[in-house]
């Protein structure tokens, strides 16, 4: 590596550079840092600096968020990666595999919700409590409050 390249790597990227290259707002970068998703350091002029691997970490964060993974889970997953190294395909495969079961469960719940909405609201009664087809005699009341039909614990 040339001396100029070494200096550039050691200086890191400024917050504006990271925002521009990653497509997220500066305020989002600050938020990610507060939540422990990314890290920076301060240079001699007290400016925030980021290593280049932060760009891939931000890409992982954004894809995981699009998949519906909560930020706390993303933060925990990113803590398993070595600092200062760009996450690679093997890292992504491990992280995404860990999220897959939860995403599958969420998809199943949403599919059930979609199917239940079609079945109940389609009849026009708009009342799960009094619906003679889905909850005759308000049988679900014995199971407590909450979305019993969606959780599978109140199937009639």
C-alpha positions as CSV (number, residue, x, y, z in Angstrom):
1,X,0.0,0.0,0.0
2,X,1.3,3.5,-0.9
3,X,1.9,6.0,1.9
4,X,-0.9,8.2,0.6
5,X,-3.3,5.2,0.7
6,X,-2.2,4.3,4.2
7,X,-2.8,7.8,5.4
8,X,-6.2,7.9,3.8
9,X,-7.3,4.6,5.4
10,X,-6.0,5.7,8.8
11,X,-7.9,9.0,8.5
12,X,-11.1,7.2,7.8
13,X,-14.2,8.6,6.2
14,X,-16.1,11.6,7.4
15,X,-19.7,11.5,8.4
16,X,-20.8,13.3,5.2
17,X,-18.8,10.8,3.1
18,X,-20.4,7.9,4.8
19,X,-23.9,9.4,4.5
20,X,-23.4,10.0,0.8
21,X,-21.9,6.6,0.0
22,X,-24.4,4.7,2.1
23,X,-27.5,6.6,1.2
24,X,-28.5,7.3,4.8
25,X,-28.9,10.7,6.5
26,X,-26.2,11.9,8.9
27,X,-28.8,11.8,11.6
28,X,-29.4,8.1,10.9
29,X,-25.6,7.5,11.2
30,X,-25.6,9.2,14.6
31,X,-28.7,7.1,15.6
32,X,-27.0,3.9,14.5
33,X,-24.0,4.8,16.5
34,X,-26.0,5.6,19.6
35,X,-27.7,2.2,19.3
36,X,-24.3,0.4,19.0
37,X,-24.8,-0.6,15.4
38,X,-21.7,1.2,14.1
39,X,-18.6,2.8,15.6
40,X,-16.6,5.9,14.9
41,X,-13.7,7.7,16.5
42,X,-12.7,11.4,16.7
43,X,-9.7,12.8,14.9
44,X,-7.4,15.5,16.2
45,X,-9.9,18.2,15.1
46,X,-12.6,16.3,17.0
47,X,-14.4,15.3,13.8
48,X,-16.2,12.0,13.7
49,X,-14.4,9.4,11.5
50,X,-15.4,5.9,10.3
51,X,-13.5,3.0,9.0
52,X,-14.4,1.8,5.5
53,X,-16.0,-1.4,6.8
54,X,-18.8,0.7,8.2
55,X,-20.3,1.0,4.7
56,X,-20.9,-2.8,4.5
57,X,-22.2,-2.8,8.0
58,X,-24.7,-0.1,7.1
59,X,-25.8,-2.2,4.0
60,X,-26.4,-5.2,6.3
61,X,-28.4,-3.0,8.7
62,X,-30.6,-1.6,5.9
63,X,-31.3,-5.0,4.4
64,X,-32.1,-6.5,7.8
65,X,-34.4,-3.6,8.6
66,X,-36.2,-4.1,5.2
67,X,-36.7,-7.8,6.2
68,X,-38.3,-6.6,9.4
69,X,-35.5,-7.5,11.8
70,X,-35.7,-5.3,14.9
71,X,-32.7,-3.0,15.5
72,X,-31.8,-4.6,18.8
73,X,-31.4,-8.0,17.1
74,X,-29.4,-6.4,14.3
75,X,-27.1,-4.8,16.9
76,X,-26.7,-8.1,18.7
77,X,-25.8,-9.8,15.5
78,X,-23.3,-7.2,14.4
79,X,-21.5,-7.5,17.8
80,X,-20.6,-11.1,16.7
81,X,-18.6,-9.7,13.8
82,X,-14.9,-8.6,14.3
83,X,-14.5,-4.9,14.4
84,X,-12.4,-3.3,11.7
85,X,-13.2,-6.0,9.2
86,X,-15.7,-5.7,6.3
87,X,-18.5,-8.2,6.8
88,X,-18.3,-10.8,4.0
89,X,-20.7,-13.3,2.4
90,X,-20.0,-15.9,5.0
91,X,-20.9,-13.4,7.8
92,X,-24.1,-12.5,6.0
93,X,-25.0,-16.2,5.5
94,X,-24.6,-16.8,9.3
95,X,-26.6,-13.6,10.2
96,X,-29.4,-14.2,7.8
97,X,-29.8,-17.8,8.8
98,X,-30.2,-16.8,12.4
99,X,-33.1,-14.4,11.3
100,X,-34.8,-16.9,9.0
101,X,-36.8,-18.8,11.5
102,X,-38.2,-15.7,13.0
103,X,-39.0,-14.2,9.6
104,X,-40.7,-17.5,8.6
105,X,-42.9,-17.3,11.8
106,X,-43.8,-13.7,11.1
107,X,-44.7,-14.6,7.5
108,X,-46.9,-17.4,8.8
109,X,-48.6,-15.1,11.2
110,X,-49.2,-12.5,8.5
111,X,-50.5,-15.1,6.1
112,X,-53.0,-16.3,8.8
113,X,-54.0,-12.7,9.4
114,X,-54.6,-12.1,5.8
115,X,-56.7,-15.3,5.5
116,X,-58.7,-14.5,8.7
117,X,-59.4,-11.0,7.5
118,X,-60.8,-12.3,4.2
119,X,-62.9,-14.9,6.0
120,X,-64.3,-12.6,8.7
121,X,-64.6,-9.2,7.1
122,X,-66.0,-10.7,3.9
123,X,-69.2,-11.7,5.7
124,X,-69.9,-8.1,6.6
125,X,-70.5,-8.5,10.4
126,X,-67.2,-6.9,11.3
127,X,-67.4,-8.3,14.8
128,X,-65.1,-11.1,15.9
129,X,-66.8,-11.2,19.4
130,X,-70.3,-11.8,18.0
131,X,-69.3,-13.6,14.7
132,X,-71.4,-16.8,14.5
133,X,-68.9,-18.3,12.1
134,X,-65.6,-17.6,13.7
135,X,-66.6,-17.2,17.4
136,X,-70.0,-18.7,18.0
137,X,-71.3,-17.9,21.5
138,X,-68.2,-15.9,22.2
139,X,-66.3,-19.1,23.0
140,X,-63.0,-17.3,22.6
141,X,-63.7,-15.1,25.7
142,X,-62.7,-18.0,27.9
143,X,-59.2,-17.9,26.4
144,X,-58.5,-14.4,27.6
145,X,-57.8,-11.2,25.7
146,X,-55.6,-10.8,22.7
147,X,-55.5,-12.1,19.1
148,X,-56.4,-15.8,20.0
149,X,-57.3,-16.7,16.4
150,X,-54.0,-15.4,15.1
151,X,-51.9,-17.0,17.8
152,X,-53.5,-20.4,17.1
153,X,-54.6,-20.9,20.7
154,X,-58.2,-20.1,20.0
155,X,-59.1,-22.2,17.0
156,X,-62.7,-23.2,17.0
